[in-house]
């Protein structure tokens, strides 16, 4: 059975943004706390689980700063400004990204993105690399669109945010999904748990930013080493 709806993560799935994220985090610390260097191992761990900026920056603070003077809004706003200037040029699509989206779109499959990333940054990256329009702009979900901050892996990102938009774009009748008709494509344990929470099958992208041991432990339905391999999964060809 081919999936009716494919939901893509963004960072580490459609786009390689590891250098963009690490560079922008480092530059944010250089600006707001220049006397301190965040732990690189902890930063990599946070990236590997898809942690959003506010959680990342709070976790990376020195212990005496974490619960005292940490100002979430200042750190996140500064990071996003720095990312737009310095991170965006380092963000690039994985090989075959356009081919995958075009071929899936042309089969009639419904396509969407759900990411814990700022939605403005997603739109900028897609536009900058000629991928805008391949996924309906109303079906690109990211911060600050989650109700009550319930981002992945919470299921409300699907049920309360994406699903009403899918119905508006494709119609009510087209958005009734049977077993195996929704496929989540992502690279971290957060994506795998999100898929489980919404009753979807999941493709784990080994090439992304997730921790391999954590992801393997959750036994994803499919695992791929190249983004283009998702086409085989969508055709019903299991890749292990």
N, CA, C and O of each residue as an XYZ file, in Angstrom:
960
protein
N       0.836     -1.187      0.000
C       0.000      0.000      0.000
C       0.877      1.246      0.000
O       1.787      1.371      0.819
N       0.603      2.161     -0.917
C       1.330      3.423     -0.937
C       0.682      4.382      0.047
O      -0.542      4.396      0.172
N       1.477      5.186      0.748
C       0.890      6.132      1.704
C       0.111      7.224      0.994
O       0.474      7.660     -0.098
N      -0.973      7.658      1.638
C      -1.759      8.765      1.117
C      -1.135     10.102      1.520
O      -1.158     11.068      0.758
N      -0.576     10.136      2.738
C       0.016     11.354      3.283
C       1.434     11.073      3.745
O       1.670     10.133      4.504
N       2.381     11.887      3.287
C       3.759     11.815      3.757
C       4.091     13.103      4.491
O       3.954     14.197      3.943
N       4.530     12.960      5.745
C       4.927     14.100      6.568
C       6.440     14.075      6.719
O       7.001     13.089      7.198
N       7.098     15.140      6.319
C       8.556     15.223      6.419
C       8.962     16.105      7.592
O       8.374     17.162      7.825
N       9.981     15.653      8.329
C      10.721     16.550      9.199
C      11.562     17.434      8.278
O      11.612     17.201      7.070
N      12.220     18.448      8.842
C      13.024     19.339      8.010
C      14.519     19.160      8.268
O      15.232     18.631      7.415
N      15.005     19.599      9.442
C      16.427     19.470      9.765
C      16.834     17.998      9.817
O      16.210     17.195     10.511
N      17.882     17.657      9.078
C      18.379     16.289      9.107
C      17.567     15.315      8.284
O      17.843     14.115      8.289
N      16.564     15.819      7.573
C      15.696     14.956      6.756
C      15.638     15.480      5.327
O      16.116     14.820      4.404
N      15.062     16.649      5.141
C      15.065     17.285      3.825
C      16.315     18.146      3.619
O      16.856     18.223      2.517
N      16.761     18.791      4.706
C      17.909     19.699      4.616
C      18.983     19.325      5.626
O      18.689     18.931      6.755
N      20.228     19.458      5.198
C      21.385     19.310      6.087
C      21.642     20.667      6.723
O      22.091     21.600      6.057
N      21.355     20.769      8.009
C      21.486     22.053      8.697
C      22.387     21.959      9.917
O      22.392     22.867     10.748
N      23.145     20.886     10.039
C      23.965     20.700     11.241
C      24.965     21.839     11.419
O      25.064     22.407     12.507
N      25.708     22.179     10.365
C      26.684     23.266     10.453
C      25.997     24.591     10.742
O      26.531     25.424     11.476
N      24.814     24.790     10.169
C      24.077     26.027     10.384
C      23.672     26.170     11.848
O      23.784     27.252     12.424
N      23.202     25.084     12.444
C      22.746     25.126     13.835
C      23.928     25.334     14.780
O      23.891     26.214     15.639
N      24.973     24.526     14.621
C      26.109     24.634     15.544
C      26.789     25.997     15.441
O      27.163     26.585     16.456
N      26.948     26.495     14.226
C      27.559     27.815     14.044
C      26.711     28.898     14.682
O      27.244     29.786     15.349
N      25.405     28.843     14.492
C      24.514     29.865     15.034
C      24.449     29.817     16.554
O      24.359     30.858     17.204
N      24.496     28.604     17.130
C      24.525     28.483     18.593
C      25.810     29.100     19.141
O      25.778     29.849     20.117
N      26.937     28.784     18.511
C      28.221     29.330     18.965
C      28.239     30.857     18.875
O      28.724     31.527     19.787
N      27.715     31.403     17.786
C      27.696     32.853     17.617
C      26.745     33.525     18.617
O      26.978     34.656     19.044
N      25.688     32.824     18.976
C      24.760     33.359     19.974
C      25.440     33.448     21.338
O      25.284     34.444     22.045
N      26.184     32.423     21.707
C      26.940     32.478     22.961
C      28.009     33.564     22.898
O      28.241     34.269     23.879
N      28.656     33.696     21.753
C      29.675     34.742     21.614
C      29.093     36.131     21.857
O      29.772     37.015     22.378
N      27.838     36.312     21.478
C      27.196     37.612     21.619
C      26.653     37.835     23.031
O      26.817     38.916     23.596
N      26.005     36.811     23.603
C      25.289     36.998     24.866
C      26.066     36.548     26.097
O      25.817     37.035     27.200
N      27.004     35.624     25.917
C      27.783     35.143     27.060
C      29.187     34.801     26.572
O      29.580     33.635     26.590
N      29.945     35.805     26.136
C      31.229     35.558     25.468
C      32.288     34.909     26.356
O      33.268     34.364     25.848
N      32.106     34.960     27.647
C      33.103     34.374     28.552
C      32.929     32.866     28.714
O      33.722     32.220     29.399
N      31.895     32.303     28.085
C      31.577     30.881     28.302
C      31.472     30.149     26.971
O      30.885     30.663     26.018
N      32.044     28.947     26.908
C      31.948     28.100     25.716
C      31.047     26.915     26.022
O      31.372     26.127     26.910
N      29.935     26.757     25.328
C      29.027     25.645     25.621
C      29.673     24.300     25.306
O      30.542     24.198     24.440
N      29.234     23.277     26.022
C      29.778     21.939     25.851
C      29.348     21.364     24.501
O      28.154     21.241     24.231
N      30.308     21.017     23.662
C      30.016     20.532     22.307
C      29.289     19.197     22.324
O      28.415     18.960     21.490
N      29.635     18.326     23.258
C      28.980     17.015     23.344
C      27.510     17.173     23.690
O      26.649     16.509     23.113
N      27.232     18.061     24.641
C      25.834     18.294     25.019
C      25.064     18.952     23.885
O      23.894     18.632     23.674
N      25.688     19.858     23.157
C      25.027     20.472     22.014
C      24.665     19.423     20.972
O      23.552     19.425     20.447
N      25.596     18.531     20.672
C      25.317     17.475     19.703
C      24.183     16.575     20.175
O      23.360     16.139     19.371
N      24.135     16.294     21.478
C      23.056     15.458     22.014
C      21.705     16.144     21.822
O      20.729     15.514     21.417
N      21.664     17.426     22.113
C      20.411     18.171     21.976
C      19.962     18.238     20.518
O      18.772     18.126     20.226
N      20.905     18.419     19.617
C      20.568     18.418     18.190
C      20.041     17.045     17.781
O      19.115     16.947     16.976
N      20.629     15.989     18.333
C      20.263     14.624     17.943
C      18.850     14.242     18.358
O      18.286     13.295     17.810
N      18.262     14.963     19.318
C      16.885     14.676     19.714
C      15.920     15.734     19.179
O      14.727     15.704     19.481
N      16.440     16.664     18.388
C      15.593     17.692     17.803
C      15.089     18.706     18.807
O      13.984     19.227     18.656
N      15.887     19.001     19.841
C      15.467     19.952     20.872
C      15.304     21.349     20.287
O      16.146     21.772     19.496
N      14.256     22.076     20.644
C      14.057     23.445     20.158
C      15.028     24.408     20.826
O      15.651     24.055     21.827
N      15.168     25.623     20.291
C      16.182     26.559     20.798
C      16.073     26.874     22.281
O      17.094     26.923     22.968
N      14.860     27.090     22.797
C      14.752     27.488     24.201
C      15.249     26.403     25.145
O      15.858     26.699     26.173
N      14.989     25.145     24.797
C      15.480     24.033     25.615
C      16.979     23.893     25.449
O      17.698     23.663     26.422
N      17.453     24.030     24.223
C      18.883     23.909     23.941
C      19.689     24.952     24.709
O      20.669     24.618     25.374
N      19.282     26.198     24.618
C      20.069     27.246     25.265
C      20.014     27.159     26.785
O      21.009     27.431     27.458
N      18.870     26.785     27.326
C      18.799     26.644     28.781
C      19.698     25.509     29.254
O      20.376     25.637     30.273
N      19.706     24.390     28.513
C      20.529     23.243     28.899
C      22.016     23.540     28.783
O      22.818     22.965     29.518
N      22.393     24.423     27.875
C      23.805     24.725     27.640
C      24.356     25.817     28.555
O      25.564     26.053     28.585
N      23.481     26.476     29.295
C      23.938     27.530     30.193
C      24.833     26.956     31.301
O      24.641     25.811     31.710
N      25.802     27.730     31.786
C      26.527     27.310     32.988
C      25.544     27.205     34.149
O      24.541     27.919     34.184
N      25.830     26.316     35.099
C      24.884     26.004     36.166
C      24.391     27.246     36.901
O      23.212     27.325     37.245
N      25.258     28.208     37.146
C      24.851     29.389     37.917
C      23.970     30.341     37.111
O      23.346     31.240     37.675
N      23.919     30.143     35.789
C      23.093     30.998     34.931
C      21.741     30.349     34.633
O      20.763     31.046     34.358
N      21.685     29.021     34.688
C      20.547     28.270     34.156
C      19.226     28.656     34.818
O      18.212     28.803     34.136
N      19.230     28.817     36.120
C      17.991     29.097     36.830
C      17.945     30.522     37.379
O      17.033     30.870     38.130
N      18.918     31.338     37.011
C      18.978     32.690     37.554
C      18.643     33.729     36.491
O      17.512     34.210     36.424
N      19.610     34.070     35.673
C      19.432     35.199     34.758
C      19.098     34.789     33.321
O      19.079     35.637     32.430
N      18.839     33.510     33.088
C      18.546     33.072     31.724
C      17.240     33.697     31.231
O      16.188     33.532     31.849
N      17.324     34.410     30.122
C      16.169     35.082     29.522
C      15.870     34.385     28.192
O      16.523     34.643     27.181
N      14.880     33.507     28.212
C      14.566     32.676     27.045
C      14.297     33.494     25.795
O      14.828     33.191     24.727
N      13.484     34.520     25.918
C      13.111     35.312     24.741
C      14.322     35.969     24.098
O      14.448     35.979     22.874
N      15.210     36.516     24.915
C      16.406     37.172     24.383
C      17.282     36.173     23.638
O      17.746     36.453     22.532
N      17.509     35.009     24.243
C      18.367     34.009     23.608
C      17.771     33.478     22.309
O      18.479     33.355     21.309
N      16.488     33.164     22.314
C      15.864     32.597     21.112
C      15.790     33.644     20.002
O      16.074     33.339     18.844
N      15.412     34.871     20.347
C      15.337     35.939     19.342
C      16.701     36.221     18.727
O      16.825     36.380     17.513
N      17.730     36.280     19.584
C      19.088     36.517     19.086
C      19.543     35.382     18.178
O      20.122     35.618     17.118
N      19.277     34.156     18.601
C      19.654     32.989     17.796
C      19.000     33.038     16.417
O      19.660     32.798     15.406
N      17.722     33.345     16.376
C      17.022     33.328     15.094
C      17.518     34.434     14.163
O      17.566     34.242     12.948
N      17.885     35.579     14.716
C      18.468     36.636     13.894
C      19.831     36.202     13.346
O      20.142     36.430     12.177
N      20.630     35.579     14.199
C      21.951     35.105     13.771
C      21.806     33.982     12.745
O      22.558     33.925     11.773
N      20.843     33.095     12.962
C      20.625     31.993     12.022
C      20.252     32.537     10.640
O      20.739     32.055      9.617
N      19.389     33.540     10.629
C      18.967     34.108      9.348
C      20.147     34.675      8.564
O      20.176     34.609      7.335
N      21.122     35.233      9.287
C      22.273     35.851      8.618
C      23.397     34.865      8.359
O      23.958     34.841      7.264
N      23.734     34.054      9.349
C      24.911     33.193      9.252
C      24.582     31.707      9.040
O      25.358     30.974      8.427
N      23.440     31.280      9.544
C      23.084     29.873      9.423
C      22.439     29.523      8.095
O      22.717     28.478      7.507
N      21.584     30.405      7.637
C      20.863     30.135      6.391
C      21.790     29.794      5.226
O      21.500     28.854      4.486
N      22.899     30.524      5.031
C      23.784     30.172      3.904
C      24.435     28.788      4.042
O      24.903     28.225      3.052
N      24.467     28.241      5.260
C      25.084     26.928      5.490
C      24.080     25.781      5.364
O      24.454     24.609      5.423
N      22.803     26.131      5.191
C      21.739     25.127      5.106
C      21.545     24.718      3.654
O      21.389     25.567      2.776
N      21.555     23.409      3.405
C      21.405     22.962      2.015
C      20.588     21.676      1.966
O      20.632     20.873      2.898
N      19.841     21.481      0.878
C      19.020     20.266      0.765
C      19.895     19.039      0.561
O      20.961     19.109     -0.050
N      19.426     17.925      1.081
C      20.118     16.665      0.813
C      19.968     16.302     -0.656
O      18.984     16.684     -1.290
N      20.937     15.565     -1.208
C      20.830     15.156     -2.611
C      19.496     14.457     -2.885
O      19.076     13.567     -2.146
N      18.856     14.881     -3.952
C      17.606     14.252     -4.364
C      16.360     14.843     -3.732
O      15.260     14.353     -3.985
N      16.497     15.891     -2.911
C      15.323     16.442     -2.225
C      14.246     16.899     -3.214
O      13.068     16.583     -3.050
N      14.658     17.637     -4.229
C      13.666     18.122     -5.192
C      13.051     16.966     -5.971
O      11.844     16.945     -6.208
N      13.872     16.014     -6.363
C      13.368     14.840     -7.089
C      12.321     14.099     -6.272
O      11.281     13.706     -6.802
N      12.587     13.909     -4.996
C      11.663     13.193     -4.120
C      10.330     13.918     -4.023
O       9.272     13.308     -4.180
N      10.383     15.221     -3.765
C       9.136     15.963     -3.591
C       8.342     16.045     -4.893
O       7.115     15.938     -4.879
N       9.029     16.231     -6.009
C       8.335     16.307     -7.300
C       7.671     14.975     -7.631
O       6.505     14.945     -8.024
N       8.399     13.883     -7.475
C       7.844     12.572     -7.828
C       6.685     12.188     -6.927
O       5.691     11.632     -7.395
N       6.802     12.475     -5.655
C       5.699     12.162     -4.744
C       4.486     13.034     -5.040
O       3.354     12.550     -5.043
N       4.718     14.301     -5.284
C       3.614     15.195     -5.635
C       2.902     14.720     -6.890
O       1.674     14.752     -6.968
N       3.684     14.278     -7.876
C       3.101     13.872     -9.154
C       2.314     12.565     -9.063
O       1.507     12.270     -9.945
N       2.540     11.777     -8.004
C       1.723     10.569     -7.798
C       0.376     10.904     -7.179
O      -0.506     10.047     -7.108
N       0.210     12.140     -6.733
C      -1.037     12.527     -6.077
C      -0.986     12.411     -4.570
O      -1.994     12.648     -3.904
N       0.167     12.052     -4.009
C       0.287     11.945     -2.560
C       0.175     13.325     -1.915
O       0.608     14.327     -2.483
N      -0.403     13.356     -0.738
C      -0.434     14.579      0.057
C       0.921     14.734      0.747
O       1.471     13.764      1.267
N       1.453     15.950      0.750
C       2.777     16.207      1.326
C       2.684     17.318      2.362
O       1.952     18.293      2.187
N       3.445     17.154      3.452
C       3.468     18.171      4.499
C       4.820     18.140      5.196
O       5.568     17.169      5.080
N       5.124     19.203      5.914
C       6.307     19.277      6.774
C       5.837     19.611      8.178
O       5.043     20.532      8.365
N       6.324     18.864      9.173
C       6.165     19.244     10.575
C       7.549     19.250     11.203
O       8.233     18.227     11.250
N       7.945     20.411     11.679
C       9.272     20.589     12.258
C       9.167     21.425     13.526
O       8.261     22.247     13.661
N      10.093     21.214     14.453
C      10.174     22.082     15.626
C      10.962     23.357     15.328
O      11.187     24.178     16.217
N      11.375     23.515     14.080
C      12.114     24.695     13.635
C      11.149     25.856     13.387
O       9.955     25.639     13.182
N      11.656     27.065     13.407
C      10.827     28.224     13.080
C      10.335     28.117     11.641
O      11.122     27.871     10.727
N       9.049     28.300     11.447
C       8.469     28.110     10.121
C       9.036     29.107      9.120
O       9.148     28.790      7.936
N       9.394     30.303      9.570
C       9.979     31.302      8.666
C      11.303     30.822      8.095
O      11.601     31.059      6.924
N      12.106     30.138      8.929
C      13.393     29.618      8.464
C      13.194     28.496      7.449
O      13.982     28.358      6.513
N      12.152     27.701      7.631
C      11.864     26.626      6.671
C      11.492     27.217      5.320
O      12.014     26.799      4.286
N      10.592     28.188      5.331
C      10.187     28.827      4.075
C      11.390     29.469      3.376
O      11.522     29.380      2.156
N      12.257     30.110      4.145
C      13.435     30.752      3.555
C      14.344     29.743      2.875
O      14.838     29.979      1.773
N      14.562     28.608      3.547
C      15.436     27.577      2.982
C      14.833     26.970      1.717
O      15.535     26.780      0.724
N      13.549     26.668      1.749
C      12.897     26.093      0.572
C      12.949     27.063     -0.598
O      13.256     26.666     -1.722
N      12.654     28.324     -0.342
C      12.673     29.341     -1.402
C      14.080     29.537     -1.949
O      14.276     29.635     -3.160
N      15.061     29.593     -1.044
C      16.435     29.846     -1.462
C      17.032     28.749     -2.319
O      17.995     28.976     -3.051
N      16.454     27.545     -2.227
C      16.996     26.427     -3.006
C      16.007     25.916     -4.058
O      16.118     24.783     -4.527
N      15.057     26.747     -4.415
C      14.155     26.403     -5.513
C      13.161     25.302     -5.208
O      12.717     24.603     -6.119
N      12.798     25.131     -3.936
C      11.871     24.064     -3.554
C      10.522     24.596     -3.089
O       9.656     23.819     -2.688
N      10.336     25.905     -3.137
C       9.044     26.451     -2.718
C       7.967     26.038     -3.711
O       8.226     25.919     -4.909
N       6.765     25.823     -3.209
C       5.647     25.435     -4.058
C       5.479     23.942     -4.219
O       4.425     23.491     -4.667
N       6.488     23.160     -3.868
C       6.365     21.709     -3.994
C       5.501     21.128     -2.877
O       4.863     20.090     -3.048
N       5.489     21.809     -1.734
C       4.578     21.493     -0.646
C       3.743     22.738     -0.393
O       4.290     23.833     -0.263
N       2.441     22.588     -0.321
C       1.552     23.734     -0.110
C       2.014     24.501      1.125
O       2.288     23.905      2.167
N       2.098     25.826      1.004
C       2.672     26.627      2.090
C       1.876     26.508      3.394
O       2.439     26.683      4.475
N       0.583     26.215      3.307
C      -0.222     26.061      4.523
C       0.051     24.740      5.238
O      -0.381     24.542      6.373
N       0.767     23.843      4.570
C       1.046     22.528      5.140
C       2.492     22.420      5.618
O       3.006     21.321      5.829
N       3.134     23.559      5.785
C       4.484     23.623      6.351
C       4.343     24.135      7.777
O       4.082     25.319      7.993
N       4.513     23.253      8.741
C       4.207     23.537     10.141
C       5.500     23.637     10.946
O       6.358     22.757     10.872
N       5.629     24.711     11.710
C       6.787     24.895     12.585
C       6.460     25.931     13.641
O       5.327     26.404     13.722
N       7.445     26.287     14.449
C       7.225     27.319     15.457
C       6.908     28.659     14.782
O       7.521     28.971     13.761
N       5.981     29.460     15.307
C       5.261     29.306     16.576
C       3.840     28.805     16.385
O       2.924     29.344     17.007
N       3.618     27.799     15.555
C       2.273     27.390     15.159
C       1.658     26.318     16.056
O       0.469     26.026     15.931
N       2.432     25.735     16.945
C       1.907     24.655     17.773
C       1.040     25.213     18.897
O       1.424     26.171     19.569
N      -0.133     24.609     19.099
C      -1.046     25.069     20.135
C      -0.481     24.739     21.511
O      -0.151     23.589     21.802
N      -0.377     25.760     22.349
C       0.127     25.535     23.698
C       1.550     25.034     23.745
O       1.962     24.419     24.728
N       2.321     25.294     22.675
C       3.704     24.838     22.647
C       3.863     23.342     22.486
O       4.943     22.809     22.739
N       2.806     22.646     22.068
C       2.838     21.176     22.000
C       3.442     20.714     20.678
O       2.744     20.225     19.790
N       4.729     20.880     20.577
C       5.462     20.476     19.377
C       5.733     18.977     19.410
O       5.387     18.297     20.377
N       6.355     18.465     18.346
C       6.723     17.045     18.310
C       7.539     16.682     19.551
O       8.384     17.469     19.979
N       7.301     15.505     20.137
C       6.472     14.394     19.652
C       5.006     14.429     20.072
O       4.296     13.444     19.871
N       4.529     15.539     20.652
C       3.124     15.615     21.048
C       2.235     15.494     19.813
O       2.512     16.141     18.802
N       1.172     14.682     19.865
C       0.348     14.454     18.675
C      -0.486     15.643     18.235
O      -0.991     15.647     17.112
N      -0.650     16.672     19.095
C      -1.503     17.792     18.707
C      -0.936     18.609     17.553
O      -1.670     19.343     16.890
N       0.375     18.484     17.309
C       0.921     19.136     16.122
C       0.277     18.602     14.851
O       0.172     19.309     13.848
N      -0.151     17.346     14.907
C      -0.876     16.748     13.785
C      -2.370     17.028     13.895
O      -2.968     17.598     12.982
N      -2.976     16.624     15.022
C      -4.434     16.655     15.133
C      -5.013     18.065     15.184
O      -6.087     18.314     14.637
N      -4.301     19.000     15.847
C      -4.855     20.332     16.048
C      -4.301     21.381     15.082
O      -4.907     22.438     14.906
N      -3.166     21.100     14.461
C      -2.565     22.098     13.574
C      -2.573     21.626     12.121
O      -3.151     22.285     11.257
N      -1.935     20.492     11.851
C      -1.820     20.057     10.455
C      -3.138     19.542      9.887
O      -3.506     19.917      8.773
N      -3.857     18.699     10.615
C      -5.051     18.065     10.048
C      -6.106     19.066      9.575
O      -6.637     18.895      8.478
N      -6.433     20.101     10.350
C      -7.392     21.086      9.829
C      -6.910     21.760      8.548
O      -7.716     22.088      7.677
N      -5.620     21.964      8.430
C      -5.075     22.579      7.217
C      -5.125     21.608      6.038
O      -5.401     22.008      4.906
N      -4.858     20.334      6.313
C      -4.989     19.327      5.258
C      -6.418     19.295      4.712
O      -6.628     19.216      3.502
N      -7.383     19.356      5.610
C      -8.784     19.313      5.193
C      -9.136     20.549      4.358
O      -9.913     20.461      3.407
N      -8.564     21.688      4.717
C      -8.823     22.917      3.954
C      -8.237     22.837      2.548
O      -8.809     23.372      1.598
N      -7.091     22.165      2.423
C      -6.411     22.071      1.129
C      -6.978     20.945      0.278
O      -7.245     21.140     -0.908
N      -7.167     19.759      0.875
C      -7.544     18.580      0.095
C      -9.013     18.194      0.221
O      -9.506     17.399     -0.578
N      -9.724     18.740      1.208
C     -11.118     18.389      1.433
C     -11.270     17.358      2.538
O     -10.373     16.548      2.772
N     -12.408     17.394      3.215
C     -12.664     16.509      4.357
C     -12.528     15.037      3.983
O     -11.862     14.280      4.690
N     -13.143     14.628      2.891
C     -13.175     13.208      2.534
C     -11.797     12.669      2.202
O     -11.525     11.489      2.418
N     -10.936     13.510      1.685
C      -9.590     13.068      1.301
C      -8.669     12.931      2.500
O      -7.553     12.430      2.367
N      -9.121     13.368      3.671
C      -8.256     13.369      4.851
C      -8.719     12.371      5.904
O      -8.554     12.593      7.103
N      -9.297     11.277      5.443
C      -9.598     10.134      6.308
C      -8.534      9.091      6.004
O      -8.459      8.587      4.883
N      -7.711      8.764      6.997
C      -6.533      7.938      6.758
C      -6.681      6.564      7.402
O      -6.969      6.445      8.593
N      -6.476      5.530      6.585
C      -6.517      4.169      7.086
C      -5.157      3.710      7.573
O      -4.181      4.461      7.543
N      -5.108      2.467      8.020
C      -3.866      1.884      8.517
C      -2.793      1.912      7.428
O      -3.013      1.433      6.316
N      -1.632      2.479      7.759
C      -0.513      2.503      6.822
C      -0.578      3.600      5.788
O       0.276      3.652      4.903
N      -1.574      4.493      5.867
C      -1.714      5.533      4.845
C      -1.028      6.850      5.212
O      -0.997      7.779      4.405
N      -0.478      6.933      6.431
C       0.295      8.112      6.833
C       1.723      7.658      7.120
O       1.948      6.730      7.898
N       2.667      8.313      6.494
C       4.080      7.964      6.633
C       4.852      9.189      7.113
O       4.858     10.223      6.445
N       5.504      9.073      8.270
C       6.359     10.128      8.805
C       7.788      9.844      8.391
O       8.259      8.714      8.517
N       8.485     10.858      7.899
C       9.880     10.717      7.467
C      10.725     11.657      8.323
O      10.565     12.874      8.240
N      11.620     11.110      9.145
C      12.421     11.946     10.020
C      13.695     11.270     10.454
O      13.924     10.098     10.153
N      14.533     12.018     11.169
C      15.871     11.512     11.482
C      16.150     11.330     12.969
O      17.189     10.774     13.325
N      15.258     11.779     13.848
C      15.548     11.701     15.273
C      14.511     10.865     16.011
O      13.462     10.519     15.467
N      14.831     10.550     17.263
C      13.889      9.798     18.090
C      12.597     10.586     18.277
O      11.527      9.996     18.428
N      12.688     11.908     18.266
C      11.498     12.746     18.375
C      10.532     12.469     17.235
O       9.322     12.413     17.451
N      11.050     12.294     16.022
C      10.203     12.001     14.864
C       9.583     10.611     14.968
O       8.417     10.415     14.624
N      10.362      9.659     15.441
C       9.848      8.290     15.577
C       8.733      8.242     16.612
O       7.698      7.617     16.381
N       8.936      8.894     17.745
C       7.913      8.912     18.791
C       6.676      9.679     18.329
O       5.554      9.307     18.670
N       6.873     10.738     17.562
C       5.745     11.491     17.010
C       4.908     10.592     16.106
O       3.679     10.590     16.187
N       5.577      9.833     15.250
C       4.862      8.918     14.362
C       4.040      7.917     15.161
O       2.882      7.655     14.836
N       4.643      7.359     16.208
C       3.913      6.406     17.050
C       2.687      7.077     17.675
O       1.615      6.478     17.759
N       2.860      8.319     18.109
C       1.779      9.025     18.799
C       0.603      9.368     17.891
O      -0.516      9.548     18.371
N       0.844      9.460     16.588
C      -0.259      9.770     15.661
C      -0.695      8.540     14.866
O      -1.527      8.641     13.965
N      -0.132      7.383     15.201
C      -0.524      6.150     14.533
C      -0.009      6.007     13.122
O      -0.631      5.338     12.296
N       1.133      6.633     12.830
C       1.705      6.597     11.481
C       2.851      5.598     11.402
O       3.458      5.259     12.418
N       3.143      5.134     10.207
C       4.382      4.411      9.950
C       5.515      5.432      9.918
O       5.279      6.620      9.699
N       6.744      4.969     10.136
C       7.846      5.929     10.190
C       9.058      5.433      9.423
O       9.447      4.269      9.522
N       9.644      6.339      8.659
C      10.914      6.109      7.973
C      11.993      6.869      8.740
O      11.917      8.088      8.895
N      12.990      6.138      9.216
C      14.113      6.781      9.901
C      15.227      7.052      8.890
O      15.679      6.143      8.194
N      15.660      8.303      8.817
C      16.735      8.711      7.920
C      18.067      8.563      8.650
O      18.433      9.410      9.465
N      18.783      7.491      8.355
C      20.057      7.229      9.017
C      21.083      8.335      8.759
O      21.984      8.558      9.567
N      20.938      9.017      7.634
C      21.926     10.018      7.217
C      21.776     11.333      7.978
O      22.602     12.229      7.805
N      20.760     11.475      8.804
C      20.469     12.742      9.460
C      21.235     12.959     10.754
O      22.356     12.478     10.914
N      20.618     13.686     11.673
C      21.287     14.165     12.865
C      20.936     13.379     14.118
O      21.446     13.691     15.194
N      20.080     12.369     14.012
C      19.635     11.621     15.170
C      20.691     10.684     15.718
O      21.631     10.306     15.020
N      20.520     10.311     16.994
C      21.399      9.335     17.624
C      20.991      7.943     17.172
O      19.850      7.528     17.378
N      21.923      7.218     16.554
C      21.591      5.927     15.951
C      21.072      4.925     16.978
O      20.082      4.237     16.726
N      21.731      4.837     18.132
C      21.327      3.861     19.142
C      19.906      4.146     19.638
O      19.101      3.228     19.789
N      19.605      5.420     19.889
C      18.267      5.790     20.357
C      17.208      5.440     19.317
O      16.154      4.901     19.653
N      17.492      5.747     18.064
C      16.512      5.506     17.002
C      16.319      4.022     16.730
O      15.189      3.570     16.545
N      17.393      3.267     16.706
C      17.288      1.829     16.471
C      16.501      1.135     17.579
O      15.769      0.178     17.327
N      16.656      1.622     18.794
C      15.953      1.031     19.937
C      14.433      1.145     19.781
O      13.690      0.305     20.289
N      13.978      2.175     19.085
C      12.542      2.366     18.887
C      11.983      1.565     17.712
O      10.780      1.600     17.450
N      12.858      0.842     17.002
C      12.442     -0.041     15.907
C      11.536      0.659     14.884
O      10.359      0.325     14.756
N      12.099      1.631     14.161
C      11.307      2.285     13.114
C      10.883      1.283     12.044
O      11.533      0.255     11.857
N       9.803      1.583     11.351
C       9.266      0.657     10.347
C      10.198      0.505      9.156
O      10.312     -0.577      8.581
N      10.857      1.583      8.792
C      11.790      1.585      7.670
C      13.008      2.415      8.047
O      12.926      3.300      8.898
N      14.132      2.127      7.412
C      15.346      2.917      7.605
C      16.005      3.114      6.245
O      16.114      2.168      5.465
N      16.444      4.333      5.958
C      17.048      4.634      4.663
C      18.374      5.361      4.860
O      18.573      6.063      5.852
N      19.271      5.179      3.901
C      20.591      5.811      3.944
C      20.705      6.999      3.007
O      21.672      7.757      3.086
N      19.731      7.174      2.119
C      19.686      8.318      1.199
C      18.244      8.807      1.137
O      17.313      8.004      1.200
N      18.056     10.096      1.015
C      16.702     10.631      0.965
C      15.909     10.040     -0.192
O      14.714      9.781     -0.055
N      16.562      9.824     -1.330
C      15.834      9.303     -2.492
C      15.244      7.922     -2.235
O      14.320      7.505     -2.932
N      15.772      7.204     -1.236
C      15.243      5.873     -0.941
C      13.825      5.912     -0.382
O      13.157      4.880     -0.328
N      13.358      7.080      0.031
C      11.984      7.168      0.513
C      11.001      6.881     -0.615
O       9.863      6.491     -0.356
N      11.421      7.068     -1.854
C      10.555      6.748     -2.985
C      10.265      5.252     -3.038
O       9.150      4.846     -3.364
N      11.260      4.438     -2.721
C      11.048      2.996     -2.678
C      10.098      2.598     -1.567
O       9.257      1.716     -1.743
N      10.233      3.248     -0.424
C       9.318      2.977      0.681
C       7.892      3.338      0.280
O       6.960      2.572      0.522
N       7.728      4.506     -0.334
C       6.405      4.941     -0.736
C       5.769      4.006     -1.765
O       4.545      3.913     -1.862
N       6.609      3.320     -2.526
C       6.116      2.360     -3.511
C       5.842      0.990     -2.898
O       5.442      0.058     -3.596
N       6.064      0.875     -1.574
C       5.813     -0.395     -0.918
C       7.027     -1.274     -0.844
O       6.907     -2.446     -0.487
N       8.208     -0.753     -1.171
C       9.443     -1.546     -1.130
C      10.132     -1.316      0.207
O      10.652     -0.229      0.462
N      10.137     -2.328      1.056
C      10.745     -2.180      2.376
C      12.272     -2.141      2.253
O      12.873     -2.998      1.605
N      12.886     -1.140      2.878
C      14.344     -0.985      2.885
C      14.823     -1.103      4.311
O      14.389     -0.335      5.170
N      15.707     -2.045      4.587
C      16.194     -2.252      5.958
C      17.700     -2.201      5.972
O      18.313     -2.353      7.029
